[in-house]
């Protein structure tokens, strides 16, 4: 059944004009969802589902805040958990055809072939480290561990500085032990070749250190 056959049949039994004519049938067909737009409809449903879950969890958070039955830090933790739960539901792991993966792999191989640098990933600035890691590669997670006061933060900051300054690669730093101001001061001291420890002690060379920091 389509518009032509339906119009013909209604016209044959003298009901076409009674129901509103061809114009009504055309509008009726246009208002009915079709399989051609199924992906778009699915996206709308997913978005509305996320918004509904967000509204429900936000309502729970507001209710917990007004009730004040628990410590504020505990409530904050629960609120973060509820909001994070909404984003987790939005993450979907699906099967990927091997054909797509192979095509993507070939593109990466070709990109590596045309690169002039020996290290295929983002270089750290430390040759021996780069030989072990082949540089920082996409999706890899590298843990740098060691005892306290062994220079882990200084090492990581040196890598971040080299990648961002020398290789023009965007770098994000998250620190749980130092403030952003302290991190920036350590970076400046490193670039100016100043011992950060002596700088904070304000020794007799403090003025010289300040000059180096401003004009390195």
mmCIF file of the C-alpha atoms, coordinates in Angstrom:
data_MODEL
# 
_entry.id   MODEL 
# 
loop_
_atom_site.group_PDB 
_atom_site.id 
_atom_site.type_symbol 
_atom_site.label_atom_id 
_atom_site.label_alt_id 
_atom_site.label_comp_id 
_atom_site.label_asym_id 
_atom_site.label_entity_id 
_atom_site.label_seq_id 
_atom_site.pdbx_PDB_ins_code 
_atom_site.Cartn_x 
_atom_site.Cartn_y 
_atom_site.Cartn_z 
_atom_site.occupancy 
_atom_site.B_iso_or_equiv 
_atom_site.pdbx_formal_charge 
_atom_site.auth_seq_id 
_atom_site.auth_comp_id 
_atom_site.auth_asym_id 
_atom_site.auth_atom_id 
_atom_site.pdbx_PDB_model_num 
ATOM 1   C CA . UNK A 1 1   ? 0.000   0.000  0.000  1.00 0.00 ? 1   UNK A CA 1 
ATOM 2   C CA . UNK A 1 2   ? 1.304   3.430  -0.963 1.00 0.00 ? 2   UNK A CA 1 
ATOM 3   C CA . UNK A 1 3   ? -0.096  6.895  -1.695 1.00 0.00 ? 3   UNK A CA 1 
ATOM 4   C CA . UNK A 1 4   ? -0.981  6.098  -5.301 1.00 0.00 ? 4   UNK A CA 1 
ATOM 5   C CA . UNK A 1 5   ? -2.787  2.807  -4.664 1.00 0.00 ? 5   UNK A CA 1 
ATOM 6   C CA . UNK A 1 6   ? -4.600  4.157  -1.600 1.00 0.00 ? 6   UNK A CA 1 
ATOM 7   C CA . UNK A 1 7   ? -5.740  7.257  -3.479 1.00 0.00 ? 7   UNK A CA 1 
ATOM 8   C CA . UNK A 1 8   ? -6.975  5.120  -6.363 1.00 0.00 ? 8   UNK A CA 1 
ATOM 9   C CA . UNK A 1 9   ? -8.908  2.777  -4.082 1.00 0.00 ? 9   UNK A CA 1 
ATOM 10  C CA . UNK A 1 10  ? -10.544 5.614  -2.082 1.00 0.00 ? 10  UNK A CA 1 
ATOM 11  C CA . UNK A 1 11  ? -11.467 7.361  -5.311 1.00 0.00 ? 11  UNK A CA 1 
ATOM 12  C CA . UNK A 1 12  ? -13.000 4.150  -6.635 1.00 0.00 ? 12  UNK A CA 1 
ATOM 13  C CA . UNK A 1 13  ? -15.329 3.823  -3.637 1.00 0.00 ? 13  UNK A CA 1 
ATOM 14  C CA . UNK A 1 14  ? -16.080 7.575  -3.608 1.00 0.00 ? 14  UNK A CA 1 
ATOM 15  C CA . UNK A 1 15  ? -14.459 8.250  -0.212 1.00 0.00 ? 15  UNK A CA 1 
ATOM 16  C CA . UNK A 1 16  ? -11.427 10.280 -1.299 1.00 0.00 ? 16  UNK A CA 1 
ATOM 17  C CA . UNK A 1 17  ? -12.997 13.735 -0.974 1.00 0.00 ? 17  UNK A CA 1 
ATOM 18  C CA . UNK A 1 18  ? -14.876 12.733 2.162  1.00 0.00 ? 18  UNK A CA 1 
ATOM 19  C CA . UNK A 1 19  ? -11.663 12.050 4.097  1.00 0.00 ? 19  UNK A CA 1 
ATOM 20  C CA . UNK A 1 20  ? -9.979  15.260 2.929  1.00 0.00 ? 20  UNK A CA 1 
ATOM 21  C CA . UNK A 1 21  ? -8.554  14.373 -0.460 1.00 0.00 ? 21  UNK A CA 1 
ATOM 22  C CA . UNK A 1 22  ? -4.999  13.717 -1.590 1.00 0.00 ? 22  UNK A CA 1 
ATOM 23  C CA . UNK A 1 23  ? -3.717  16.623 0.518  1.00 0.00 ? 23  UNK A CA 1 
ATOM 24  C CA . UNK A 1 24  ? -4.844  14.940 3.731  1.00 0.00 ? 24  UNK A CA 1 
ATOM 25  C CA . UNK A 1 25  ? -3.300  11.623 2.705  1.00 0.00 ? 25  UNK A CA 1 
ATOM 26  C CA . UNK A 1 26  ? -0.005  13.342 1.892  1.00 0.00 ? 26  UNK A CA 1 
ATOM 27  C CA . UNK A 1 27  ? 0.080   15.114 5.258  1.00 0.00 ? 27  UNK A CA 1 
ATOM 28  C CA . UNK A 1 28  ? -0.798  11.872 6.994  1.00 0.00 ? 28  UNK A CA 1 
ATOM 29  C CA . UNK A 1 29  ? 2.110   10.040 5.354  1.00 0.00 ? 29  UNK A CA 1 
ATOM 30  C CA . UNK A 1 30  ? 4.553   12.849 6.127  1.00 0.00 ? 30  UNK A CA 1 
ATOM 31  C CA . UNK A 1 31  ? 3.568   12.830 9.813  1.00 0.00 ? 31  UNK A CA 1 
ATOM 32  C CA . UNK A 1 32  ? 4.287   9.113  10.261 1.00 0.00 ? 32  UNK A CA 1 
ATOM 33  C CA . UNK A 1 33  ? 7.867   8.160  11.345 1.00 0.00 ? 33  UNK A CA 1 
ATOM 34  C CA . UNK A 1 34  ? 9.773   6.187  8.749  1.00 0.00 ? 34  UNK A CA 1 
ATOM 35  C CA . UNK A 1 35  ? 12.623  3.700  9.003  1.00 0.00 ? 35  UNK A CA 1 
ATOM 36  C CA . UNK A 1 36  ? 14.809  6.095  7.023  1.00 0.00 ? 36  UNK A CA 1 
ATOM 37  C CA . UNK A 1 37  ? 15.102  8.349  10.096 1.00 0.00 ? 37  UNK A CA 1 
ATOM 38  C CA . UNK A 1 38  ? 15.425  5.561  12.668 1.00 0.00 ? 38  UNK A CA 1 
ATOM 39  C CA . UNK A 1 39  ? 18.930  6.602  13.804 1.00 0.00 ? 39  UNK A CA 1 
ATOM 40  C CA . UNK A 1 40  ? 17.776  10.156 14.419 1.00 0.00 ? 40  UNK A CA 1 
ATOM 41  C CA . UNK A 1 41  ? 14.761  8.927  16.417 1.00 0.00 ? 41  UNK A CA 1 
ATOM 42  C CA . UNK A 1 42  ? 17.012  6.699  18.533 1.00 0.00 ? 42  UNK A CA 1 
ATOM 43  C CA . UNK A 1 43  ? 19.275  9.655  19.267 1.00 0.00 ? 43  UNK A CA 1 
ATOM 44  C CA . UNK A 1 44  ? 16.285  11.729 20.404 1.00 0.00 ? 44  UNK A CA 1 
ATOM 45  C CA . UNK A 1 45  ? 15.123  8.937  22.721 1.00 0.00 ? 45  UNK A CA 1 
ATOM 46  C CA . UNK A 1 46  ? 18.608  8.547  24.202 1.00 0.00 ? 46  UNK A CA 1 
ATOM 47  C CA . UNK A 1 47  ? 18.920  12.281 24.829 1.00 0.00 ? 47  UNK A CA 1 
ATOM 48  C CA . UNK A 1 48  ? 15.498  12.466 26.466 1.00 0.00 ? 48  UNK A CA 1 
ATOM 49  C CA . UNK A 1 49  ? 16.406  9.459  28.624 1.00 0.00 ? 49  UNK A CA 1 
ATOM 50  C CA . UNK A 1 50  ? 19.599  11.161 29.792 1.00 0.00 ? 50  UNK A CA 1 
ATOM 51  C CA . UNK A 1 51  ? 17.716  14.356 30.594 1.00 0.00 ? 51  UNK A CA 1 
ATOM 52  C CA . UNK A 1 52  ? 15.047  12.404 32.493 1.00 0.00 ? 52  UNK A CA 1 
ATOM 53  C CA . UNK A 1 53  ? 17.695  10.574 34.560 1.00 0.00 ? 53  UNK A CA 1 
ATOM 54  C CA . UNK A 1 54  ? 19.473  13.866 35.203 1.00 0.00 ? 54  UNK A CA 1 
ATOM 55  C CA . UNK A 1 55  ? 16.240  15.478 36.394 1.00 0.00 ? 55  UNK A CA 1 
ATOM 56  C CA . UNK A 1 56  ? 15.446  12.528 38.671 1.00 0.00 ? 56  UNK A CA 1 
ATOM 57  C CA . UNK A 1 57  ? 18.912  12.527 40.227 1.00 0.00 ? 57  UNK A CA 1 
ATOM 58  C CA . UNK A 1 58  ? 18.919  16.309 40.576 1.00 0.00 ? 58  UNK A CA 1 
ATOM 59  C CA . UNK A 1 59  ? 15.609  16.044 42.437 1.00 0.00 ? 59  UNK A CA 1 
ATOM 60  C CA . UNK A 1 60  ? 17.162  13.464 44.772 1.00 0.00 ? 60  UNK A CA 1 
ATOM 61  C CA . UNK A 1 61  ? 20.143  15.753 45.385 1.00 0.00 ? 61  UNK A CA 1 
ATOM 62  C CA . UNK A 1 62  ? 17.861  18.700 46.205 1.00 0.00 ? 62  UNK A CA 1 
ATOM 63  C CA . UNK A 1 63  ? 15.836  16.508 48.558 1.00 0.00 ? 63  UNK A CA 1 
ATOM 64  C CA . UNK A 1 64  ? 18.961  15.289 50.372 1.00 0.00 ? 64  UNK A CA 1 
ATOM 65  C CA . UNK A 1 65  ? 20.171  18.875 50.719 1.00 0.00 ? 65  UNK A CA 1 
ATOM 66  C CA . UNK A 1 66  ? 16.940  20.070 52.312 1.00 0.00 ? 66  UNK A CA 1 
ATOM 67  C CA . UNK A 1 67  ? 16.648  17.076 54.639 1.00 0.00 ? 67  UNK A CA 1 
ATOM 68  C CA . UNK A 1 68  ? 20.172  17.565 56.040 1.00 0.00 ? 68  UNK A CA 1 
ATOM 69  C CA . UNK A 1 69  ? 20.205  14.047 57.472 1.00 0.00 ? 69  UNK A CA 1 
ATOM 70  C CA . UNK A 1 70  ? 23.913  13.520 56.765 1.00 0.00 ? 70  UNK A CA 1 
ATOM 71  C CA . UNK A 1 71  ? 27.182  15.414 56.826 1.00 0.00 ? 71  UNK A CA 1 
ATOM 72  C CA . UNK A 1 72  ? 27.684  17.842 53.932 1.00 0.00 ? 72  UNK A CA 1 
ATOM 73  C CA . UNK A 1 73  ? 30.753  15.970 52.657 1.00 0.00 ? 73  UNK A CA 1 
ATOM 74  C CA . UNK A 1 74  ? 28.835  12.702 52.614 1.00 0.00 ? 74  UNK A CA 1 
ATOM 75  C CA . UNK A 1 75  ? 25.999  14.351 50.691 1.00 0.00 ? 75  UNK A CA 1 
ATOM 76  C CA . UNK A 1 76  ? 28.485  15.843 48.234 1.00 0.00 ? 76  UNK A CA 1 
ATOM 77  C CA . UNK A 1 77  ? 29.954  12.403 47.635 1.00 0.00 ? 77  UNK A CA 1 
ATOM 78  C CA . UNK A 1 78  ? 26.481  10.948 47.034 1.00 0.00 ? 78  UNK A CA 1 
ATOM 79  C CA . UNK A 1 79  ? 25.597  13.820 44.701 1.00 0.00 ? 79  UNK A CA 1 
ATOM 80  C CA . UNK A 1 80  ? 28.743  13.248 42.645 1.00 0.00 ? 80  UNK A CA 1 
ATOM 81  C CA . UNK A 1 81  ? 27.925  9.546  42.489 1.00 0.00 ? 81  UNK A CA 1 
ATOM 82  C CA . UNK A 1 82  ? 24.409  10.248 41.198 1.00 0.00 ? 82  UNK A CA 1 
ATOM 83  C CA . UNK A 1 83  ? 25.591  12.660 38.511 1.00 0.00 ? 83  UNK A CA 1 
ATOM 84  C CA . UNK A 1 84  ? 28.416  10.336 37.510 1.00 0.00 ? 84  UNK A CA 1 
ATOM 85  C CA . UNK A 1 85  ? 25.896  7.512  37.236 1.00 0.00 ? 85  UNK A CA 1 
ATOM 86  C CA . UNK A 1 86  ? 24.002  9.427  34.542 1.00 0.00 ? 86  UNK A CA 1 
ATOM 87  C CA . UNK A 1 87  ? 27.133  9.862  32.444 1.00 0.00 ? 87  UNK A CA 1 
ATOM 88  C CA . UNK A 1 88  ? 28.053  6.206  32.907 1.00 0.00 ? 88  UNK A CA 1 
ATOM 89  C CA . UNK A 1 89  ? 24.720  5.090  31.467 1.00 0.00 ? 89  UNK A CA 1 
ATOM 90  C CA . UNK A 1 90  ? 25.502  7.161  28.401 1.00 0.00 ? 90  UNK A CA 1 
ATOM 91  C CA . UNK A 1 91  ? 28.685  5.185  27.714 1.00 0.00 ? 91  UNK A CA 1 
ATOM 92  C CA . UNK A 1 92  ? 28.008  2.377  25.281 1.00 0.00 ? 92  UNK A CA 1 
ATOM 93  C CA . UNK A 1 93  ? 30.405  -0.357 24.268 1.00 0.00 ? 93  UNK A CA 1 
ATOM 94  C CA . UNK A 1 94  ? 29.432  -1.944 20.980 1.00 0.00 ? 94  UNK A CA 1 
ATOM 95  C CA . UNK A 1 95  ? 30.931  -4.398 18.531 1.00 0.00 ? 95  UNK A CA 1 
ATOM 96  C CA . UNK A 1 96  ? 33.121  -2.884 15.843 1.00 0.00 ? 96  UNK A CA 1 
ATOM 97  C CA . UNK A 1 97  ? 33.543  -4.612 12.458 1.00 0.00 ? 97  UNK A CA 1 
ATOM 98  C CA . UNK A 1 98  ? 37.119  -5.789 11.894 1.00 0.00 ? 98  UNK A CA 1 
ATOM 99  C CA . UNK A 1 99  ? 37.038  -4.027 8.517  1.00 0.00 ? 99  UNK A CA 1 
ATOM 100 C CA . UNK A 1 100 ? 36.789  -0.649 10.262 1.00 0.00 ? 100 UNK A CA 1 
ATOM 101 C CA . UNK A 1 101 ? 39.622  -1.520 12.640 1.00 0.00 ? 101 UNK A CA 1 
ATOM 102 C CA . UNK A 1 102 ? 41.893  -2.633 9.818  1.00 0.00 ? 102 UNK A CA 1 
ATOM 103 C CA . UNK A 1 103 ? 41.237  0.557  7.857  1.00 0.00 ? 103 UNK A CA 1 
ATOM 104 C CA . UNK A 1 104 ? 42.015  2.636  10.936 1.00 0.00 ? 104 UNK A CA 1 
ATOM 105 C CA . UNK A 1 105 ? 45.204  0.629  11.577 1.00 0.00 ? 105 UNK A CA 1 
ATOM 106 C CA . UNK A 1 106 ? 46.398  1.152  8.004  1.00 0.00 ? 106 UNK A CA 1 
ATOM 107 C CA . UNK A 1 107 ? 45.886  4.891  8.364  1.00 0.00 ? 107 UNK A CA 1 
ATOM 108 C CA . UNK A 1 108 ? 47.963  4.932  11.556 1.00 0.00 ? 108 UNK A CA 1 
ATOM 109 C CA . UNK A 1 109 ? 50.706  2.845  9.932  1.00 0.00 ? 109 UNK A CA 1 
ATOM 110 C CA . UNK A 1 110 ? 50.841  5.248  7.009  1.00 0.00 ? 110 UNK A CA 1 
ATOM 111 C CA . UNK A 1 111 ? 51.026  8.204  9.390  1.00 0.00 ? 111 UNK A CA 1 
ATOM 112 C CA . UNK A 1 112 ? 53.921  6.581  11.268 1.00 0.00 ? 112 UNK A CA 1 
ATOM 113 C CA . UNK A 1 113 ? 55.694  5.847  7.989  1.00 0.00 ? 113 UNK A CA 1 
ATOM 114 C CA . UNK A 1 114 ? 55.688  9.508  6.999  1.00 0.00 ? 114 UNK A CA 1 
ATOM 115 C CA . UNK A 1 115 ? 56.890  10.728 10.397 1.00 0.00 ? 115 UNK A CA 1 
ATOM 116 C CA . UNK A 1 116 ? 60.541  11.749 10.430 1.00 0.00 ? 116 UNK A CA 1 
ATOM 117 C CA . UNK A 1 117 ? 61.128  11.319 14.170 1.00 0.00 ? 117 UNK A CA 1 
ATOM 118 C CA . UNK A 1 118 ? 62.554  8.106  15.614 1.00 0.00 ? 118 UNK A CA 1 
ATOM 119 C CA . UNK A 1 119 ? 59.983  8.080  18.440 1.00 0.00 ? 119 UNK A CA 1 
ATOM 120 C CA . UNK A 1 120 ? 56.475  7.439  17.144 1.00 0.00 ? 120 UNK A CA 1 
ATOM 121 C CA . UNK A 1 121 ? 54.688  8.772  20.243 1.00 0.00 ? 121 UNK A CA 1 
ATOM 122 C CA . UNK A 1 122 ? 54.996  12.059 22.122 1.00 0.00 ? 122 UNK A CA 1 
ATOM 123 C CA . UNK A 1 123 ? 58.599  12.380 23.252 1.00 0.00 ? 123 UNK A CA 1 
ATOM 124 C CA . UNK A 1 124 ? 59.365  12.925 26.945 1.00 0.00 ? 124 UNK A CA 1 
ATOM 125 C CA . UNK A 1 125 ? 62.704  14.616 26.319 1.00 0.00 ? 125 UNK A CA 1 
ATOM 126 C CA . UNK A 1 126 ? 64.551  11.711 27.953 1.00 0.00 ? 126 UNK A CA 1 
ATOM 127 C CA . UNK A 1 127 ? 66.062  9.433  25.305 1.00 0.00 ? 127 UNK A CA 1 
ATOM 128 C CA . UNK A 1 128 ? 66.350  6.286  27.429 1.00 0.00 ? 128 UNK A CA 1 
ATOM 129 C CA . UNK A 1 129 ? 62.797  6.681  28.701 1.00 0.00 ? 129 UNK A CA 1 
ATOM 130 C CA . UNK A 1 130 ? 61.529  7.180  25.146 1.00 0.00 ? 130 UNK A CA 1 
ATOM 131 C CA . UNK A 1 131 ? 63.284  4.020  23.988 1.00 0.00 ? 131 UNK A CA 1 
ATOM 132 C CA . UNK A 1 132 ? 61.419  2.047  26.651 1.00 0.00 ? 132 UNK A CA 1 
ATOM 133 C CA . UNK A 1 133 ? 58.005  3.615  26.035 1.00 0.00 ? 133 UNK A CA 1 
ATOM 134 C CA . UNK A 1 134 ? 58.398  4.560  22.329 1.00 0.00 ? 134 UNK A CA 1 
ATOM 135 C CA . UNK A 1 135 ? 56.938  7.855  23.453 1.00 0.00 ? 135 UNK A CA 1 
ATOM 136 C CA . UNK A 1 136 ? 53.509  8.484  24.930 1.00 0.00 ? 136 UNK A CA 1 
ATOM 137 C CA . UNK A 1 137 ? 51.025  6.646  22.729 1.00 0.00 ? 137 UNK A CA 1 
ATOM 138 C CA . UNK A 1 138 ? 47.243  7.273  22.493 1.00 0.00 ? 138 UNK A CA 1 
ATOM 139 C CA . UNK A 1 139 ? 45.139  5.303  25.020 1.00 0.00 ? 139 UNK A CA 1 
ATOM 140 C CA . UNK A 1 140 ? 48.199  4.142  26.990 1.00 0.00 ? 140 UNK A CA 1 
ATOM 141 C CA . UNK A 1 141 ? 48.353  4.628  30.757 1.00 0.00 ? 141 UNK A CA 1 
ATOM 142 C CA . UNK A 1 142 ? 51.868  4.966  32.188 1.00 0.00 ? 142 UNK A CA 1 
ATOM 143 C CA . UNK A 1 143 ? 52.490  4.963  35.950 1.00 0.00 ? 143 UNK A CA 1 
ATOM 144 C CA . UNK A 1 144 ? 55.693  6.519  37.289 1.00 0.00 ? 144 UNK A CA 1 
ATOM 145 C CA . UNK A 1 145 ? 56.225  5.177  40.806 1.00 0.00 ? 145 UNK A CA 1 
ATOM 146 C CA . UNK A 1 146 ? 58.911  5.601  43.433 1.00 0.00 ? 146 UNK A CA 1 
ATOM 147 C CA . UNK A 1 147 ? 59.635  6.314  47.061 1.00 0.00 ? 147 UNK A CA 1 
ATOM 148 C CA . UNK A 1 148 ? 58.939  9.785  48.526 1.00 0.00 ? 148 UNK A CA 1 
ATOM 149 C CA . UNK A 1 149 ? 61.353  12.588 47.609 1.00 0.00 ? 149 UNK A CA 1 
ATOM 150 C CA . UNK A 1 150 ? 62.804  10.647 44.674 1.00 0.00 ? 150 UNK A CA 1 
ATOM 151 C CA . UNK A 1 151 ? 61.909  13.345 42.136 1.00 0.00 ? 151 UNK A CA 1 
ATOM 152 C CA . UNK A 1 152 ? 58.720  11.889 40.623 1.00 0.00 ? 152 UNK A CA 1 
ATOM 153 C CA . UNK A 1 153 ? 56.953  15.243 40.436 1.00 0.00 ? 153 UNK A CA 1 
ATOM 154 C CA . UNK A 1 154 ? 60.031  16.989 39.046 1.00 0.00 ? 154 UNK A CA 1 
ATOM 155 C CA . UNK A 1 155 ? 60.428  14.247 36.428 1.00 0.00 ? 155 UNK A CA 1 
ATOM 156 C CA . UNK A 1 156 ? 56.780  14.451 35.367 1.00 0.00 ? 156 UNK A CA 1 
ATOM 157 C CA . UNK A 1 157 ? 56.893  18.241 35.253 1.00 0.00 ? 157 UNK A CA 1 
ATOM 158 C CA . UNK A 1 158 ? 59.981  18.074 33.036 1.00 0.00 ? 158 UNK A CA 1 
ATOM 159 C CA . UNK A 1 159 ? 58.133  15.753 30.666 1.00 0.00 ? 159 UNK A CA 1 
ATOM 160 C CA . UNK A 1 160 ? 55.101  18.053 30.617 1.00 0.00 ? 160 UNK A CA 1 
ATOM 161 C CA . UNK A 1 161 ? 57.270  21.103 29.941 1.00 0.00 ? 161 UNK A CA 1 
ATOM 162 C CA . UNK A 1 162 ? 59.177  19.403 27.134 1.00 0.00 ? 162 UNK A CA 1 
ATOM 163 C CA . UNK A 1 163 ? 56.043  18.053 25.457 1.00 0.00 ? 163 UNK A CA 1 
ATOM 164 C CA . UNK A 1 164 ? 54.216  21.379 25.643 1.00 0.00 ? 164 UNK A CA 1 
ATOM 165 C CA . UNK A 1 165 ? 57.080  23.781 24.896 1.00 0.00 ? 165 UNK A CA 1 
ATOM 166 C CA . UNK A 1 166 ? 59.375  21.818 22.590 1.00 0.00 ? 166 UNK A CA 1 
ATOM 167 C CA . UNK A 1 167 ? 56.764  19.640 20.866 1.00 0.00 ? 167 UNK A CA 1 
ATOM 168 C CA . UNK A 1 168 ? 53.805  22.037 21.043 1.00 0.00 ? 168 UNK A CA 1 
ATOM 169 C CA . UNK A 1 169 ? 51.624  19.249 22.490 1.00 0.00 ? 169 UNK A CA 1 
ATOM 170 C CA . UNK A 1 170 ? 48.736  20.199 24.810 1.00 0.00 ? 170 UNK A CA 1 
ATOM 171 C CA . UNK A 1 171 ? 49.303  18.880 28.345 1.00 0.00 ? 171 UNK A CA 1 
ATOM 172 C CA . UNK A 1 172 ? 46.929  18.756 31.335 1.00 0.00 ? 172 UNK A CA 1 
ATOM 173 C CA . UNK A 1 173 ? 48.290  18.476 34.886 1.00 0.00 ? 173 UNK A CA 1 
ATOM 174 C CA . UNK A 1 174 ? 46.285  17.257 37.886 1.00 0.00 ? 174 UNK A CA 1 
ATOM 175 C CA . UNK A 1 175 ? 48.083  17.399 41.229 1.00 0.00 ? 175 UNK A CA 1 
ATOM 176 C CA . UNK A 1 176 ? 46.775  16.166 44.574 1.00 0.00 ? 176 UNK A CA 1 
ATOM 177 C CA . UNK A 1 177 ? 49.747  17.390 46.601 1.00 0.00 ? 177 UNK A CA 1 
ATOM 178 C CA . UNK A 1 178 ? 50.655  20.791 45.162 1.00 0.00 ? 178 UNK A CA 1 
ATOM 179 C CA . UNK A 1 179 ? 48.647  23.902 44.341 1.00 0.00 ? 179 UNK A CA 1 
ATOM 180 C CA . UNK A 1 180 ? 48.575  25.295 40.825 1.00 0.00 ? 180 UNK A CA 1 
ATOM 181 C CA . UNK A 1 181 ? 50.691  28.234 41.996 1.00 0.00 ? 181 UNK A CA 1 
ATOM 182 C CA . UNK A 1 182 ? 53.383  25.918 43.370 1.00 0.00 ? 182 UNK A CA 1 
ATOM 183 C CA . UNK A 1 183 ? 53.410  23.902 40.152 1.00 0.00 ? 183 UNK A CA 1 
ATOM 184 C CA . UNK A 1 184 ? 53.869  27.005 38.015 1.00 0.00 ? 184 UNK A CA 1 
ATOM 185 C CA . UNK A 1 185 ? 56.673  28.267 40.264 1.00 0.00 ? 185 UNK A CA 1 
ATOM 186 C CA . UNK A 1 186 ? 58.466  24.923 39.947 1.00 0.00 ? 186 UNK A CA 1 
ATOM 187 C CA . UNK A 1 187 ? 58.088  25.079 36.178 1.00 0.00 ? 187 UNK A CA 1 
ATOM 188 C CA . UNK A 1 188 ? 59.522  28.595 36.084 1.00 0.00 ? 188 UNK A CA 1 
ATOM 189 C CA . UNK A 1 189 ? 62.458  27.573 38.271 1.00 0.00 ? 189 UNK A CA 1 
ATOM 190 C CA . UNK A 1 190 ? 63.131  24.624 36.012 1.00 0.00 ? 190 UNK A CA 1 
ATOM 191 C CA . UNK A 1 191 ? 63.114  26.774 32.868 1.00 0.00 ? 191 UNK A CA 1 
ATOM 192 C CA . UNK A 1 192 ? 65.351  29.368 34.512 1.00 0.00 ? 192 UNK A CA 1 
ATOM 193 C CA . UNK A 1 193 ? 67.719  26.640 35.787 1.00 0.00 ? 193 UNK A CA 1 
ATOM 194 C CA . UNK A 1 194 ? 67.180  27.669 39.402 1.00 0.00 ? 194 UNK A CA 1 
ATOM 195 C CA . UNK A 1 195 ? 67.124  25.364 42.429 1.00 0.00 ? 195 UNK A CA 1 
ATOM 196 C CA . UNK A 1 196 ? 63.536  25.747 43.658 1.00 0.00 ? 196 UNK A CA 1 
ATOM 197 C CA . UNK A 1 197 ? 64.570  24.786 47.196 1.00 0.00 ? 197 UNK A CA 1 
ATOM 198 C CA . UNK A 1 198 ? 67.086  27.630 47.439 1.00 0.00 ? 198 UNK A CA 1 
ATOM 199 C CA . UNK A 1 199 ? 64.606  30.012 45.851 1.00 0.00 ? 199 UNK A CA 1 
ATOM 200 C CA . UNK A 1 200 ? 62.063  29.359 48.607 1.00 0.00 ? 200 UNK A CA 1 
ATOM 201 C CA . UNK A 1 201 ? 64.759  29.803 51.289 1.00 0.00 ? 201 UNK A CA 1 
ATOM 202 C CA . UNK A 1 202 ? 65.378  33.353 50.039 1.00 0.00 ? 202 UNK A CA 1 
ATOM 203 C CA . UNK A 1 203 ? 69.144  33.085 50.256 1.00 0.00 ? 203 UNK A CA 1 
ATOM 204 C CA . UNK A 1 204 ? 71.618  35.824 49.432 1.00 0.00 ? 204 UNK A CA 1 
ATOM 205 C CA . UNK A 1 205 ? 71.181  35.002 45.750 1.00 0.00 ? 205 UNK A CA 1 
ATOM 206 C CA . UNK A 1 206 ? 67.435  35.585 45.903 1.00 0.00 ? 206 UNK A CA 1 
ATOM 207 C CA . UNK A 1 207 ? 67.627  38.801 43.863 1.00 0.00 ? 207 UNK A CA 1 
ATOM 208 C CA . UNK A 1 208 ? 69.628  37.000 41.173 1.00 0.00 ? 208 UNK A CA 1 
ATOM 209 C CA . UNK A 1 209 ? 67.067  34.214 41.122 1.00 0.00 ? 209 UNK A CA 1 
ATOM 210 C CA . UNK A 1 210 ? 64.251  36.730 40.663 1.00 0.00 ? 210 UNK A CA 1 
ATOM 211 C CA . UNK A 1 211 ? 66.077  38.334 37.739 1.00 0.00 ? 211 UNK A CA 1 
ATOM 212 C CA . UNK A 1 212 ? 66.564  34.944 36.099 1.00 0.00 ? 212 UNK A CA 1 
ATOM 213 C CA . UNK A 1 213 ? 62.896  34.101 36.564 1.00 0.00 ? 213 UNK A CA 1 
ATOM 214 C CA . UNK A 1 214 ? 61.814  37.294 34.844 1.00 0.00 ? 214 UNK A CA 1 
ATOM 215 C CA . UNK A 1 215 ? 64.296  37.128 31.978 1.00 0.00 ? 215 UNK A CA 1 
ATOM 216 C CA . UNK A 1 216 ? 65.012  33.430 31.348 1.00 0.00 ? 216 UNK A CA 1 
# 
